[in-house]
Amino acid sequence: MADEAATTPNAPAPGGDWTASLPPDLQPLVQTKGWKTPGDAISSYANLEKTVGLEKLPLPPKDASGNRDWSKWDGWNTLGRPESADKYDVADVQLPEGVQIDDAAKKGFFDHAHKIGLTNAQAKEIFGWYGNFAGESVGGMERLASEQAAAAEAGLKKEWGQAYDANLDLANRVVKQFGGEDLAKELEQTGFGRNANLVKALAKIGKAMAEDGELPDAKNAGSALSPGDAQAQINAMHGDEDMMKILLNKNHPEYAAMIAKRDRLYAMAYPEQAA
């Protein structure tokens, strides 16, 4: 059998150091690379030769502090970045219904995308993600606004009872008289119905104005009372000696009218029982 060392190309020469015949300036390279045999050195050279001729991207130069200005690197364009920020194309990105991104916001996004080297595909991906995120945020705010409006309406209906429609009408009339239709529309869009305290305050102003004849078409605004106001009138009726004489005397000529008035007050004071 032939000597195994003689037939193995990577094996060092028998009894010697294969690097001994290398020039002194190459021996440190062998140690740095960790080449154990001539075959290791040849394999490394072969792999290096494969990269020769491949396209290379020079890095941006370092400044005095040793940092590179990547925003001005031409390599981004080679990797797929558009030539300029206005060359980004996201026209086919489908935004959620109701989501609109204005031109100024788009320009800001494209300028920054170009600065950090995004390709058009990367910019489209982020643009679409942001659109979906904005859609979810808008939807969440709309749901919250709707829930707040429903809660405010329920609270006012409970507090005002049968006077709800009349009081709401008074509040709207005050807004339109002093602010016009434009203010009424703005308040409606920004949550007028969600602010129960604001509605109640405007209704009180409207009621006072109606009683003084200063609010057109609202002369009958006080015909419906809130449960609290109706109960107050019932208490006043029961505390009035002359009224009680009528209520307790079926033969009194005003008995029927007084009973009817009290029944209307009870219906307004306890709307759930009247229903």
ZAMARGU-4260 file (C-alpha; in steps of 0.2 Angstrom, whole numbers, plus 5000, padded with zeros to 4 digits):
<rodrens>
0) 5000/5000/5000 | 5007/5017/4995 | 5011/5030/5009 | 4994/5039/5013 | 5003/5055/5016
5) 5010/5054/4998 | 4993/5052/4990 | 4984/5066/5000 | 4986/5083/4992 | 4982/5093/5008
10) 4994/5084/5019 | 5010/5094/5024 | 5027/5087/5018 | 5033/5073/5028 | 5043/5078/5043
15) 5042/5097/5039 | 5032/5113/5040 | 5024/5117/5023 | 5025/5135/5026 | 5044/5135/5029
20) 5048/5138/5011 | 5036/5153/5010 | 5042/5171/5010 | 5043/5178/5027 | 5029/5191/5023
25) 5017/5178/5018 | 5019/5167/5033 | 5008/5179/5045 | 4994/5178/5032 | 4994/5159/5033
30) 4993/5160/5052 | 4979/5174/5051 | 4969/5163/5039 | 4971/5147/5049 | 4977/5137/5034
35) 4983/5121/5040 | 4988/5113/5023 | 4992/5120/5005 | 4975/5113/5000 | 4967/5126/5013
40) 4976/5140/5004 | 4971/5134/4987 | 4953/5132/4992 | 4952/5150/4999 | 4960/5157/4983
45) 4947/5147/4972 | 4933/5155/4982 | 4940/5172/4981 | 4942/5170/4962 | 4923/5166/4961
50) 4919/5184/4967 | 4930/5192/4954 | 4920/5201/4941 | 4904/5202/4952 | 4896/5219/4953
55) 4902/5228/4969 | 4894/5243/4978 | 4907/5255/4985 | 4902/5261/5003 | 4900/5280/5006
60) 4916/5288/5012 | 4919/5291/5031 | 4919/5308/5038 | 4931/5315/5051 | 4922/5306/5065
65) 4923/5289/5056 | 4904/5289/5051 | 4896/5286/5034 | 4882/5297/5027 | 4871/5283/5021
70) 4858/5295/5015 | 4869/5300/5000 | 4874/5283/4996 | 4872/5279/4977 | 4870/5261/4981
75) 4852/5263/4987 | 4847/5267/4969 | 4856/5251/4963 | 4847/5241/4976 | 4830/5248/4969
80) 4827/5265/4977 | 4819/5277/4964 | 4830/5291/4957 | 4820/5304/4967 | 4807/5305/4980
85) 4793/5310/4967 | 4796/5293/4958 | 4788/5282/4971 | 4773/5274/4964 | 4759/5268/4977
90) 4744/5271/4966 | 4739/5252/4967 | 4739/5252/4986 | 4721/5249/4992 | 4718/5260/5007
95) 4703/5256/5018 | 4686/5264/5015 | 4686/5281/5023 | 4705/5283/5024 | 4713/5297/5014
100) 4731/5303/5014 | 4733/5320/5007 | 4747/5325/4995 | 4757/5334/5009 | 4757/5319/5020
105) 4762/5308/5004 | 4776/5320/5000 | 4783/5319/5018 | 4783/5300/5017 | 4791/5299/5000
110) 4805/5311/5005 | 4809/5302/5021 | 4808/5285/5012 | 4820/5291/4999 | 4832/5298/5012
115) 4833/5281/5021 | 4835/5271/5005 | 4818/5262/5003 | 4814/5253/4987 | 4798/5256/4979
120) 4792/5239/4985 | 4797/5243/5003 | 4788/5260/5002 | 4772/5252/4995 | 4772/5239/5009
125) 4774/5253/5023 | 4762/5264/5015 | 4749/5250/5014 | 4752/5246/5032 | 4750/5264/5038
130) 4734/5265/5028 | 4727/5250/5037 | 4733/5256/5054 | 4724/5273/5051 | 4708/5264/5045
135) 4708/5254/5061 | 4711/5270/5071 | 4697/5279/5063 | 4686/5265/5065 | 4690/5264/5083
140) 4687/5282/5086 | 4670/5282/5076 | 4664/5267/5087 | 4669/5276/5103 | 4660/5292/5097
145) 4645/5282/5093 | 4645/5273/5110 | 4647/5290/5118 | 4633/5298/5109 | 4622/5283/5113
150) 4626/5284/5131 | 4623/5303/5131 | 4606/5301/5123 | 4601/5287/5134 | 4605/5298/5149
155) 4596/5313/5143 | 4580/5303/5138 | 4580/5296/5156 | 4582/5313/5164 | 4570/5322/5152
160) 4558/5309/5149 | 4544/5315/5138 | 4552/5332/5137 | 4567/5325/5128 | 4562/5330/5110
165) 4556/5347/5115 | 4572/5351/5125 | 4583/5344/5111 | 4574/5355/5099 | 4577/5370/5111
170) 4595/5367/5111 | 4596/5365/5092 | 4587/5381/5090 | 4598/5391/5102 | 4613/5385/5092
175) 4606/5389/5075 | 4600/5406/5081 | 4617/5412/5088 | 4628/5402/5077 | 4619/5398/5061
180) 4617/5382/5051 | 4636/5381/5049 | 4639/5380/5068 | 4625/5368/5070 | 4633/5356/5057
185) 4650/5358/5065 | 4644/5354/5082 | 4635/5339/5075 | 4651/5333/5067 | 4662/5336/5082
190) 4651/5327/5095 | 4637/5340/5100 | 4626/5325/5105 | 4640/5317/5115 | 4641/5331/5127
195) 4626/5330/5138 | 4630/5344/5149 | 4632/5356/5134 | 4615/5350/5127 | 4607/5353/5144
200) 4614/5370/5146 | 4608/5375/5129 | 4591/5368/5132 | 4590/5379/5148 | 4594/5394/5138
205) 4582/5390/5125 | 4568/5387/5138 | 4571/5404/5146 | 4571/5413/5129 | 4555/5404/5124
210) 4547/5409/5140 | 4552/5427/5136 | 4546/5426/5118 | 4564/5428/5111 | 4565/5411/5103
215) 4554/5410/5087 | 4543/5395/5085 | 4546/5388/5102 | 4531/5395/5111 | 4525/5377/5116
220) 4542/5372/5122 | 4537/5370/5140 | 4522/5359/5136 | 4532/5343/5140 | 4542/5342/5156
225) 4556/5332/5163 | 4552/5319/5176 | 4560/5330/5189 | 4550/5346/5184 | 4534/5336/5183
230) 4536/5329/5200 | 4540/5346/5207 | 4523/5352/5200 | 4514/5337/5207 | 4521/5341/5224
235) 4516/5359/5222 | 4498/5353/5217 | 4497/5342/5232 | 4504/5356/5243 | 4491/5368/5237
240) 4475/5368/5248 | 4464/5375/5235 | 4469/5362/5222 | 4467/5348/5235 | 4450/5353/5238
245) 4446/5352/5219 | 4455/5335/5218 | 4445/5328/5233 | 4428/5334/5227 | 4421/5324/5212
250) 4407/5336/5211 | 4418/5351/5209 | 4416/5359/5191 | 4435/5359/5189 | 4438/5341/5196
255) 4439/5333/5179 | 4452/5346/5172 | 4462/5345/5188 | 4463/5326/5187 | 4468/5326/5169
260) 4482/5339/5173 | 4488/5328/5187 | 4488/5312/5176 | 4498/5321/5163 | 4511/5326/5176
265) 4512/5308/5182 | 4514/5302/5165 | 4529/5314/5163 | 4536/5310/5180 | 4535/5292/5178
270) 4536/5288/5159 | 4541/5270/5161 | 4524/5267/5170 | 4515/5277/5157 | 4522/5266/5143
</rodrens>
